[in-house]
C-alpha cells in the first residue's frame, strides 16, 4: 500500500534559449533568404517585387531597339 497515485515524469524537452537558436539560423542564412528579406523591405511585399521583375524583363528588349524596330 505504499504506491503513489501520481508519479513524476521528467519532461521530454529541456528548456533552451530560443534567441540563441534564431541568431544561429540568421548567421547561416542563405543568399536567397537575405535577398528576399531585402526585397521585401524595399518594395513592401514579395508580390510587388515579382511584378517589378516581370515589368523589367518585358520592358528590357525595347531599350536596345533601333527606331525602325521600335515603331
N, C-alpha and C positions, 0 to 999 in steps of 0.2 A: 504494500500500500504506500510505498514511498515514491511512486511515479508522479510526475508533474503533468498537469493538464496541457500546459504550453511549453514548448521548447524553443530556446533562442536559436535562430539560424543566422549565420553570418551572411551579410549581403553579398550578392554575386559580383557587384561592381564596386570598386573602390572610388571614392570621390577624387576628382582631379581638377586642376585649374584649367578651365576651358579657354581662358585668354591665351595661355601658352600654346595650346593646340592651334588656335586661329592664327597666331603670329607665325607659327611654324609653317602653316599652309600658305600664308601670304609670302613667306620667304622663298618658297619653291613654286610660286605661281608661274604658269607657262606664259609664253608671249601672247597667245590668243586671249587669255584671261585679262592680262594687262591692257591689251588693245581694246577689248570690249568695254572695260571699265572706263578707259579714256574716251572712247567714242560716246558712251552713254553720258558722261559728264559734259561733253561738249555740245551734243545735239539733243540731249534730254531723254531720248528713248532710242532703243536699238532699231525700231522700225523706221524712224526718221533717218537714221544712218544708212539703212538699206535703201531707202528712197533716194537719198542724196547720191549714193553709189551708183544706182541704176541711171539716174539722171546724168551723172558724169560720164558713164560708159556710153550712153546713147548720144550724148552731145559731143563726145570726143571726135568722131570721124569728120564732123563739119569744121573742125579747127584747121586741118591741113588741106582743105579743099581749095581748088583754084576757083576764080569767079565763074568760069564756064561750067564747072561741075556742080557748083553751089546752087546755081539757078535751076 
